[in-house]
Amino acid sequence: MQAKDAIRSAMNLSNLVYKSYLSDFEDAELMCRPGPGCNHMAWQTGHLIASEVSLLSTVFPKDAVELPQGFAEAHSKETAESDDPAAFLTKQEYMSLMETVREQTLAVLDRATDEELSAASPEAFRTWCPTVGDMFVLIGSHPLMHAGQIVPIRRQLGKPVLF
């Protein structure tokens, strides 16, 4: 297994877990928050999508997917407290956009050279993601950082244990 294979595998596993946890959610259930002060799953899913595009564009600026106008702003820290379902997308829209963004990220990873992956990451990320390869690992693991927040919602809604 090569480095790109391991990164791709980790990205796929992370996405599988996140999407599985949301697989039986209805649109309205995306507005549930796992606890006080936590963000609802519609916002978190949009945040993951916008973050992936933003992170990829820091290392491959010409290759990131262009998000719908206003999408990143609708999932910024300033909108995290909004409970207005009309301000967010449907589950299907999120999942479709998440898939499009991830496909593009994987395509960029596939054509990245070993030299590009070994190159230094942008200065703002270097203390915790020293290389471009580390940036791909961050992109891939980010959904797992949020997946644990779905579990309390699943329990509150009486949904089955998945993993």
Backbone as JSON Lines, residues from 0, in Angstrom:
{"i":0,"aa":"M","n":[0.85,-1.18,0.0],"ca":[0.0,0.0,0.0],"c":[0.89,1.24,0.0]}
{"i":1,"aa":"Q","n":[0.57,2.17,-0.85],"ca":[1.29,3.43,-0.94],"c":[0.59,4.5,-0.1]}
{"i":2,"aa":"A","n":[1.27,5.61,0.09],"ca":[0.71,6.69,0.93],"c":[-0.66,7.14,0.44]}
{"i":3,"aa":"K","n":[-0.79,7.34,-0.87],"ca":[-2.08,7.79,-1.4],"c":[-3.18,6.75,-1.16]}
{"i":4,"aa":"D","n":[-2.82,5.48,-1.22],"ca":[-3.81,4.43,-0.95],"c":[-4.3,4.49,0.5]}
{"i":5,"aa":"A","n":[-3.37,4.71,1.42],"ca":[-3.74,4.79,2.83],"c":[-4.6,6.03,3.09]}
{"i":6,"aa":"I","n":[-4.24,7.15,2.49],"ca":[-5.04,8.37,2.67],"c":[-6.43,8.16,2.1]}
{"i":7,"aa":"R","n":[-6.52,7.6,0.89],"ca":[-7.82,7.35,0.26],"c":[-8.66,6.41,1.12]}
{"i":8,"aa":"S","n":[-8.05,5.36,1.65],"ca":[-8.76,4.41,2.49],"c":[-9.31,5.1,3.74]}
{"i":9,"aa":"A","n":[-8.5,5.93,4.37],"ca":[-8.96,6.66,5.56],"c":[-10.09,7.62,5.21]}
{"i":10,"aa":"M","n":[-9.98,8.29,4.06],"ca":[-11.05,9.2,3.63],"c":[-12.35,8.44,3.42]}
{"i":11,"aa":"N","n":[-12.25,7.28,2.76],"ca":[-13.45,6.49,2.48],"c":[-14.1,5.98,3.77]}
{"i":12,"aa":"L","n":[-13.29,5.53,4.72],"ca":[-13.83,5.04,5.99],"c":[-14.52,6.16,6.76]}
{"i":13,"aa":"S","n":[-13.87,7.31,6.82],"ca":[-14.44,8.46,7.53],"c":[-15.78,8.85,6.92]}
{"i":14,"aa":"N","n":[-15.83,8.91,5.6],"ca":[-17.08,9.25,4.92],"c":[-18.15,8.2,5.15]}
{"i":15,"aa":"L","n":[-17.76,6.93,5.13],"ca":[-18.71,5.85,5.36],"c":[-19.36,5.98,6.74]}
{"i":16,"aa":"V","n":[-18.56,6.21,7.76],"ca":[-19.1,6.34,9.11],"c":[-20.06,7.54,9.18]}
{"i":17,"aa":"Y","n":[-19.61,8.7,8.71],"ca":[-20.43,9.9,8.8],"c":[-21.75,9.72,8.05]}
{"i":18,"aa":"K","n":[-21.67,9.27,6.81],"ca":[-22.88,9.11,6.01],"c":[-23.79,8.02,6.57]}
{"i":19,"aa":"S","n":[-23.21,6.96,7.11],"ca":[-24.03,5.89,7.7],"c":[-24.82,6.42,8.89]}
{"i":20,"aa":"Y","n":[-24.16,7.21,9.73],"ca":[-24.85,7.77,10.89],"c":[-26.02,8.66,10.5]}
{"i":21,"aa":"L","n":[-25.95,9.28,9.33],"ca":[-27.05,10.14,8.88],"c":[-27.99,9.43,7.92]}
{"i":22,"aa":"S","n":[-27.71,8.19,7.56],"ca":[-28.43,7.51,6.48],"c":[-29.94,7.42,6.7]}
{"i":23,"aa":"D","n":[-30.38,7.27,7.92],"ca":[-31.81,7.13,8.18],"c":[-32.43,8.39,8.79]}
{"i":24,"aa":"F","n":[-31.75,9.5,8.69],"ca":[-32.28,10.77,9.17],"c":[-33.24,11.36,8.15]}
{"i":25,"aa":"E","n":[-34.28,11.98,8.65],"ca":[-35.17,12.79,7.82],"c":[-34.59,14.21,7.8]}
{"i":26,"aa":"D","n":[-35.04,15.01,6.85],"ca":[-34.53,16.38,6.75],"c":[-34.68,17.14,8.07]}
{"i":27,"aa":"A","n":[-35.83,17.04,8.7],"ca":[-36.08,17.77,9.95],"c":[-35.14,17.32,11.06]}
{"i":28,"aa":"E","n":[-34.71,16.06,11.03],"ca":[-33.83,15.54,12.07],"c":[-32.42,16.1,11.96]}
{"i":29,"aa":"L","n":[-32.06,16.63,10.8],"ca":[-30.76,17.29,10.65],"c":[-30.68,18.55,11.5]}
{"i":30,"aa":"M","n":[-31.82,19.07,11.92],"ca":[-31.85,20.28,12.73],"c":[-31.68,19.99,14.23]}
{"i":31,"aa":"C","n":[-31.57,18.71,14.58],"ca":[-31.37,18.33,15.99],"c":[-29.93,18.63,16.41]}
{"i":32,"aa":"R","n":[-29.8,19.08,17.64],"ca":[-28.49,19.35,18.23],"c":[-28.18,18.26,19.24]}
{"i":33,"aa":"P","n":[-26.92,17.8,19.29],"ca":[-26.58,16.74,20.23],"c":[-26.59,17.17,21.69]}
{"i":34,"aa":"G","n":[-26.56,18.46,21.93],"ca":[-26.58,18.97,23.3],"c":[-26.53,20.48,23.29]}
{"i":35,"aa":"P","n":[-26.71,21.1,24.45],"ca":[-26.65,22.56,24.53],"c":[-25.29,23.07,24.04]}
{"i":36,"aa":"G","n":[-25.35,24.11,23.24],"ca":[-24.13,24.72,22.73],"c":[-23.51,23.99,21.56]}
{"i":37,"aa":"C","n":[-24.11,22.89,21.13],"ca":[-23.59,22.13,19.99],"c":[-24.34,22.53,18.72]}
{"i":38,"aa":"N","n":[-23.69,22.34,17.6],"ca":[-24.29,22.68,16.31],"c":[-25.14,21.52,15.8]}
{"i":39,"aa":"H","n":[-26.24,21.86,15.12],"ca":[-27.1,20.81,14.56],"c":[-26.41,20.19,13.34]}
{"i":40,"aa":"M","n":[-26.92,19.06,12.94],"ca":[-26.25,18.28,11.91],"c":[-26.33,18.92,10.54]}
{"i":41,"aa":"A","n":[-27.33,19.72,10.25],"ca":[-27.36,20.42,8.96],"c":[-26.18,21.38,8.89]}
{"i":42,"aa":"W","n":[-25.99,22.15,9.95],"ca":[-24.86,23.09,9.96],"c":[-23.54,22.32,9.9]}
{"i":43,"aa":"Q","n":[-23.4,21.27,10.7],"ca":[-22.14,20.52,10.73],"c":[-21.82,19.89,9.38]}
{"i":44,"aa":"T","n":[-22.83,19.37,8.71],"ca":[-22.6,18.75,7.41],"c":[-22.17,19.81,6.39]}
{"i":45,"aa":"G","n":[-22.83,20.95,6.41],"ca":[-22.41,22.05,5.53],"c":[-21.01,22.54,5.87]}
{"i":46,"aa":"H","n":[-20.7,22.59,7.15],"ca":[-19.36,22.98,7.6],"c":[-18.31,22.02,7.05]}
{"i":47,"aa":"L","n":[-18.59,20.72,7.11],"ca":[-17.64,19.73,6.59],"c":[-17.4,19.92,5.1]}
{"i":48,"aa":"I","n":[-18.47,20.17,4.37],"ca":[-18.36,20.38,2.92],"c":[-17.55,21.64,2.63]}
{"i":49,"aa":"A","n":[-17.92,22.74,3.26],"ca":[-17.22,24.01,3.03],"c":[-15.76,23.92,3.47]}
{"i":50,"aa":"S","n":[-15.51,23.23,4.57],"ca":[-14.13,23.08,5.05],"c":[-13.29,22.28,4.08]}
{"i":51,"aa":"E","n":[-13.85,21.21,3.55],"ca":[-13.09,20.38,2.61],"c":[-12.68,21.2,1.39]}
{"i":52,"aa":"V","n":[-13.62,21.95,0.86],"ca":[-13.31,22.8,-0.29],"c":[-12.25,23.83,0.07]}
{"i":53,"aa":"S","n":[-12.4,24.44,1.22],"ca":[-11.44,25.46,1.66],"c":[-10.05,24.87,1.87]}
{"i":54,"aa":"L","n":[-9.98,23.73,2.55],"ca":[-8.68,23.1,2.81],"c":[-8.01,22.66,1.52]}
{"i":55,"aa":"L","n":[-8.77,22.05,0.63],"ca":[-8.19,21.62,-0.65],"c":[-7.69,22.82,-1.44]}
{"i":56,"aa":"S","n":[-8.45,23.91,-1.41],"ca":[-8.05,25.09,-2.18],"c":[-6.79,25.75,-1.63]}
{"i":57,"aa":"T","n":[-6.45,25.48,-0.38],"ca":[-5.21,26.06,0.16],"c":[-3.98,25.39,-0.43]}
{"i":58,"aa":"V","n":[-4.12,24.13,-0.86],"ca":[-2.97,23.42,-1.41],"c":[-3.06,23.2,-2.92]}
{"i":59,"aa":"F","n":[-4.26,23.17,-3.47],"ca":[-4.49,23.05,-4.91],"c":[-5.58,24.05,-5.3]}
{"i":60,"aa":"P","n":[-5.24,25.34,-5.34],"ca":[-6.25,26.39,-5.5],"c":[-7.13,26.28,-6.76]}
{"i":61,"aa":"K","n":[-6.61,25.71,-7.81],"ca":[-7.38,25.64,-9.05],"c":[-8.26,24.4,-9.14]}
{"i":62,"aa":"D","n":[-8.15,23.52,-8.16],"ca":[-8.8,22.22,-8.29],"c":[-10.01,22.0,-7.39]}
{"i":63,"aa":"A","n":[-10.3,22.89,-6.49],"ca":[-11.43,22.69,-5.57],"c":[-12.75,22.94,-6.29]}
{"i":64,"aa":"V","n":[-13.77,22.22,-5.84],"ca":[-15.13,22.39,-6.37],"c":[-15.62,23.79,-6.01]}
{"i":65,"aa":"E","n":[-16.34,24.39,-6.91],"ca":[-16.96,25.69,-6.6],"c":[-18.32,25.4,-5.94]}
{"i":66,"aa":"L","n":[-18.46,25.86,-4.72],"ca":[-19.7,25.66,-3.98],"c":[-20.78,26.62,-4.47]}
{"i":67,"aa":"P","n":[-22.05,26.28,-4.25],"ca":[-23.12,27.21,-4.6],"c":[-22.9,28.55,-3.89]}
{"i":68,"aa":"Q","n":[-23.28,29.61,-4.55],"ca":[-23.1,30.94,-3.98],"c":[-23.75,31.03,-2.59]}
{"i":69,"aa":"G","n":[-22.99,31.54,-1.63],"ca":[-23.48,31.73,-0.27],"c":[-23.41,30.5,0.61]}
{"i":70,"aa":"F","n":[-22.99,29.35,0.06],"ca":[-22.98,28.11,0.83],"c":[-22.04,28.2,2.03]}
{"i":71,"aa":"A","n":[-20.81,28.59,1.79],"ca":[-19.83,28.67,2.89],"c":[-20.3,29.65,3.96]}
{"i":72,"aa":"E","n":[-20.84,30.76,3.55],"ca":[-21.33,31.76,4.51],"c":[-22.51,31.22,5.32]}
{"i":73,"aa":"A","n":[-23.34,30.4,4.69],"ca":[-24.5,29.83,5.38],"c":[-24.1,28.79,6.42]}
{"i":74,"aa":"H","n":[-22.83,28.35,6.37],"ca":[-22.33,27.34,7.31],"c":[-21.11,27.85,8.05]}
{"i":75,"aa":"S","n":[-21.11,29.15,8.29],"ca":[-20.0,29.78,9.01],"c":[-20.33,29.85,10.5]}
{"i":76,"aa":"K","n":[-19.35,30.26,11.29],"ca":[-19.57,30.39,12.74],"c":[-20.72,31.34,13.04]}
{"i":77,"aa":"E","n":[-20.91,32.32,12.19],"ca":[-21.96,33.32,12.41],"c":[-23.36,32.73,12.28]}
{"i":78,"aa":"T","n":[-23.51,31.62,11.57],"ca":[-24.84,31.03,11.37],"c":[-25.08,29.78,12.22]}
{"i":79,"aa":"A","n":[-24.11,29.4,13.01],"ca":[-24.19,28.14,13.77],"c":[-25.37,28.08,14.73]}
{"i":80,"aa":"E","n":[-25.83,29.21,15.21],"ca":[-26.94,29.21,16.17],"c":[-28.31,29.24,15.52]}
{"i":81,"aa":"S","n":[-28.36,29.35,14.19],"ca":[-29.64,29.41,13.49],"c":[-30.37,28.07,13.57]}
{"i":82,"aa":"D","n":[-31.64,28.13,13.91],"ca":[-32.49,26.95,13.93],"c":[-33.57,27.02,12.84]}
{"i":83,"aa":"D","n":[-33.35,27.87,11.86],"ca":[-34.3,28.05,10.77],"c":[-34.03,27.01,9.68]}
{"i":84,"aa":"P","n":[-34.9,26.0,9.55],"ca":[-34.67,24.96,8.55],"c":[-34.57,25.52,7.12]}
{"i":85,"aa":"A","n":[-35.24,26.63,6.86],"ca":[-35.21,27.22,5.52],"c":[-33.82,27.75,5.16]}
{"i":86,"aa":"A","n":[-32.98,27.96,6.16],"ca":[-31.63,28.48,5.91],"c":[-30.65,27.36,5.54]}
{"i":87,"aa":"F","n":[-31.12,26.11,5.55],"ca":[-30.25,24.97,5.31],"c":[-30.81,24.09,4.21]}
{"i":88,"aa":"L","n":[-30.01,23.14,3.75],"ca":[-30.39,22.27,2.65],"c":[-31.09,21.01,3.15]}
{"i":89,"aa":"T","n":[-31.59,20.23,2.21],"ca":[-32.15,18.92,2.55],"c":[-31.0,17.93,2.72]}
{"i":90,"aa":"K","n":[-31.31,16.81,3.34],"ca":[-30.28,15.78,3.51],"c":[-29.75,15.35,2.15]}
{"i":91,"aa":"Q","n":[-30.63,15.13,1.2],"ca":[-30.2,14.69,-0.13],"c":[-29.28,15.72,-0.78]}
{"i":92,"aa":"E","n":[-29.59,16.98,-0.63],"ca":[-28.73,18.03,-1.2],"c":[-27.35,18.02,-0.54]}
{"i":93,"aa":"Y","n":[-27.32,17.87,0.78],"ca":[-26.03,17.8,1.48],"c":[-25.24,16.57,1.03]}
{"i":94,"aa":"M","n":[-25.89,15.41,0.99],"ca":[-25.18,14.18,0.64],"c":[-24.66,14.23,-0.8]}
{"i":95,"aa":"S","n":[-25.44,14.79,-1.69],"ca":[-25.01,14.91,-3.09],"c":[-23.8,15.84,-3.21]}
{"i":96,"aa":"L","n":[-23.87,16.98,-2.54],"ca":[-22.76,17.93,-2.59],"c":[-21.53,17.36,-1.9]}
{"i":97,"aa":"M","n":[-21.73,16.67,-0.78],"ca":[-20.61,16.04,-0.08],"c":[-19.91,15.03,-0.99]}
{"i":98,"aa":"E","n":[-20.7,14.26,-1.73],"ca":[-20.14,13.27,-2.66],"c":[-19.36,13.94,-3.79]}
{"i":99,"aa":"T","n":[-19.91,14.99,-4.35],"ca":[-19.22,15.72,-5.42],"c":[-17.9,16.29,-4.94]}
{"i":100,"aa":"V","n":[-17.91,16.89,-3.77],"ca":[-16.7,17.48,-3.21],"c":[-15.66,16.4,-2.93]}
{"i":101,"aa":"R","n":[-16.09,15.28,-2.32],"ca":[-15.14,14.21,-2.0],"c":[-14.57,13.57,-3.28]}
{"i":102,"aa":"E","n":[-15.4,13.39,-4.29],"ca":[-14.9,12.83,-5.56],"c":[-13.79,13.71,-6.13]}
{"i":103,"aa":"Q","n":[-13.99,15.02,-6.07],"ca":[-12.97,15.93,-6.58],"c":[-11.7,15.88,-5.73]}
{"i":104,"aa":"T","n":[-11.87,15.83,-4.42],"ca":[-10.71,15.73,-3.53],"c":[-9.91,14.47,-3.84]}
{"i":105,"aa":"L","n":[-10.6,13.35,-4.02],"ca":[-9.91,12.1,-4.33],"c":[-9.24,12.15,-5.7]}
{"i":106,"aa":"A","n":[-9.87,12.81,-6.65],"ca":[-9.26,12.96,-7.98],"c":[-7.96,13.76,-7.89]}
{"i":107,"aa":"V","n":[-7.98,14.82,-7.09],"ca":[-6.77,15.63,-6.9],"c":[-5.7,14.79,-6.19]}
{"i":108,"aa":"L","n":[-6.1,14.05,-5.17],"ca":[-5.16,13.18,-4.48],"c":[-4.53,12.18,-5.45]}
{"i":109,"aa":"D","n":[-5.36,11.57,-6.29],"ca":[-4.86,10.56,-7.22],"c":[-3.81,11.11,-8.17]}
{"i":110,"aa":"R","n":[-3.97,12.35,-8.6],"ca":[-2.99,12.88,-9.55],"c":[-1.85,13.66,-8.88]}
{"i":111,"aa":"A","n":[-1.92,13.83,-7.58],"ca":[-0.82,14.5,-6.87],"c":[0.42,13.62,-6.92]}
{"i":112,"aa":"T","n":[1.54,14.25,-7.09],"ca":[2.81,13.51,-7.11],"c":[3.31,13.34,-5.68]}
{"i":113,"aa":"D","n":[4.24,12.41,-5.52],"ca":[4.86,12.24,-4.2],"c":[5.54,13.52,-3.75]}
{"i":114,"aa":"E","n":[6.12,14.24,-4.7],"ca":[6.79,15.51,-4.37],"c":[5.77,16.53,-3.86]}
{"i":115,"aa":"E","n":[4.61,16.59,-4.5],"ca":[3.57,17.53,-4.06],"c":[3.07,17.15,-2.67]}
{"i":116,"aa":"L","n":[2.86,15.87,-2.42],"ca":[2.37,15.43,-1.11],"c":[3.4,15.67,-0.01]}
{"i":117,"aa":"S","n":[4.68,15.63,-0.37],"ca":[5.75,15.85,0.6],"c":[6.06,17.33,0.81]}
{"i":118,"aa":"A","n":[5.52,18.18,-0.04],"ca":[5.79,19.62,0.06],"c":[5.2,20.18,1.34]}
{"i":119,"aa":"A","n":[5.78,21.28,1.8],"ca":[5.28,21.95,3.0],"c":[3.87,22.46,2.77]}
{"i":120,"aa":"S","n":[3.07,22.35,3.79],"ca":[1.71,22.89,3.73],"c":[1.77,24.4,3.88]}
{"i":121,"aa":"P","n":[0.66,25.09,3.65],"ca":[0.65,26.53,3.89],"c":[1.03,26.86,5.33]}
{"i":122,"aa":"E","n":[1.69,27.96,5.52],"ca":[2.23,28.36,6.82],"c":[1.22,28.26,7.96]}
{"i":123,"aa":"A","n":[-0.01,28.65,7.72],"ca":[-1.03,28.66,8.78],"c":[-1.34,27.25,9.31]}
{"i":124,"aa":"F","n":[-1.01,26.22,8.56],"ca":[-1.33,24.84,8.95],"c":[-0.11,24.05,9.41]}
{"i":125,"aa":"R","n":[1.07,24.57,9.21],"ca":[2.3,23.79,9.37],"c":[2.54,23.21,10.76]}
{"i":126,"aa":"T","n":[2.07,23.85,11.81],"ca":[2.35,23.32,13.14],"c":[1.64,22.0,13.38]}
{"i":127,"aa":"W","n":[0.51,21.76,12.73],"ca":[-0.21,20.51,12.95],"c":[-0.43,19.7,11.68]}
{"i":128,"aa":"C","n":[-0.2,20.28,10.52],"ca":[-0.23,19.58,9.23],"c":[0.98,20.04,8.44]}
{"i":129,"aa":"P","n":[2.14,19.48,8.7],"ca":[3.36,20.01,8.1],"c":[3.47,19.86,6.58]}
{"i":130,"aa":"T","n":[2.79,18.86,6.01],"ca":[2.92,18.64,4.57],"c":[1.55,18.67,3.89]}
{"i":131,"aa":"V","n":[1.59,18.73,2.58],"ca":[0.35,18.65,1.79],"c":[-0.33,17.31,2.04]}
{"i":132,"aa":"G","n":[0.46,16.25,2.16],"ca":[-0.12,14.94,2.48],"c":[-0.87,14.97,3.79]}
{"i":133,"aa":"D","n":[-0.33,15.68,4.78],"ca":[-1.02,15.83,6.06],"c":[-2.33,16.6,5.89]}
{"i":134,"aa":"M","n":[-2.36,17.53,4.96],"ca":[-3.6,18.27,4.7],"c":[-4.68,17.32,4.18]}
{"i":135,"aa":"F","n":[-4.29,16.37,3.33],"ca":[-5.26,15.38,2.85],"c":[-5.74,14.49,4.0]}
{"i":136,"aa":"V","n":[-4.85,14.14,4.92],"ca":[-5.26,13.35,6.09],"c":[-6.26,14.15,6.92]}
{"i":137,"aa":"L","n":[-6.02,15.42,7.11],"ca":[-6.95,16.28,7.84],"c":[-8.32,16.31,7.14]}
{"i":138,"aa":"I","n":[-8.3,16.53,5.84],"ca":[-9.56,16.54,5.08],"c":[-10.3,15.22,5.28]}
{"i":139,"aa":"G","n":[-9.56,14.13,5.2],"ca":[-10.19,12.82,5.32],"c":[-10.72,12.49,6.7]}
{"i":140,"aa":"S","n":[-10.04,12.95,7.73],"ca":[-10.46,12.6,9.09],"c":[-11.47,13.59,9.69]}
{"i":141,"aa":"H","n":[-11.64,14.73,9.07],"ca":[-12.53,15.75,9.61],"c":[-13.96,15.23,9.87]}
{"i":142,"aa":"P","n":[-14.56,14.46,8.95],"ca":[-15.9,13.95,9.27],"c":[-15.96,13.1,10.54]}
{"i":143,"aa":"L","n":[-14.9,12.36,10.84],"ca":[-14.89,11.57,12.07],"c":[-14.86,12.45,13.31]}
{"i":144,"aa":"M","n":[-14.29,13.64,13.18],"ca":[-14.27,14.57,14.3],"c":[-15.69,15.0,14.68]}
{"i":145,"aa":"H","n":[-16.59,14.94,13.71],"ca":[-17.98,15.35,13.94],"c":[-18.93,14.17,14.11]}
{"i":146,"aa":"A","n":[-18.54,12.99,13.64],"ca":[-19.45,11.84,13.65],"c":[-19.93,11.48,15.06]}
{"i":147,"aa":"G","n":[-19.07,11.63,16.04],"ca":[-19.47,11.29,17.41],"c":[-20.62,12.14,17.92]}
{"i":148,"aa":"Q","n":[-20.8,13.3,17.33],"ca":[-21.9,14.16,17.76],"c":[-23.25,13.67,17.24]}
{"i":149,"aa":"I","n":[-23.21,12.81,16.24],"ca":[-24.46,12.28,15.69],"c":[-25.02,11.2,16.62]}
{"i":150,"aa":"V","n":[-24.16,10.48,17.29],"ca":[-24.6,9.34,18.12],"c":[-25.61,9.76,19.18]}
{"i":151,"aa":"P","n":[-25.39,10.83,19.96],"ca":[-26.43,11.2,20.94],"c":[-27.77,11.53,20.29]}
{"i":152,"aa":"I","n":[-27.72,12.12,19.11],"ca":[-28.97,12.41,18.41],"c":[-29.65,11.11,18.01]}
{"i":153,"aa":"R","n":[-28.88,10.17,17.51],"ca":[-29.45,8.87,17.14],"c":[-30.14,8.23,18.34]}
{"i":154,"aa":"R","n":[-29.5,8.32,19.5],"ca":[-30.09,7.72,20.72],"c":[-31.38,8.46,21.09]}
{"i":155,"aa":"Q","n":[-31.35,9.8,21.03],"ca":[-32.53,10.59,21.37],"c":[-33.69,10.26,20.45]}
{"i":156,"aa":"L","n":[-33.4,9.96,19.18],"ca":[-34.44,9.68,18.2],"c":[-34.84,8.21,18.16]}
{"i":157,"aa":"G","n":[-34.17,7.38,18.97],"ca":[-34.5,5.96,19.01],"c":[-34.02,5.18,17.78]}
{"i":158,"aa":"K","n":[-33.0,5.67,17.13],"ca":[-32.48,4.99,15.94],"c":[-31.53,3.86,16.36]}
{"i":159,"aa":"P","n":[-31.38,2.85,15.52],"ca":[-30.55,1.7,15.89],"c":[-29.06,2.03,15.93]}
{"i":160,"aa":"V","n":[-28.34,1.23,16.71],"ca":[-26.88,1.31,16.75],"c":[-26.36,0.77,15.42]}
{"i":161,"aa":"L","n":[-25.41,1.49,14.82],"ca":[-24.91,1.07,13.51],"c":[-23.54,0.42,13.57]}
{"i":162,"aa":"F","n":[-22.67,0.89,14.43],"ca":[-21.3,0.34,14.49],"c":[-21.0,-0.09,15.9]}
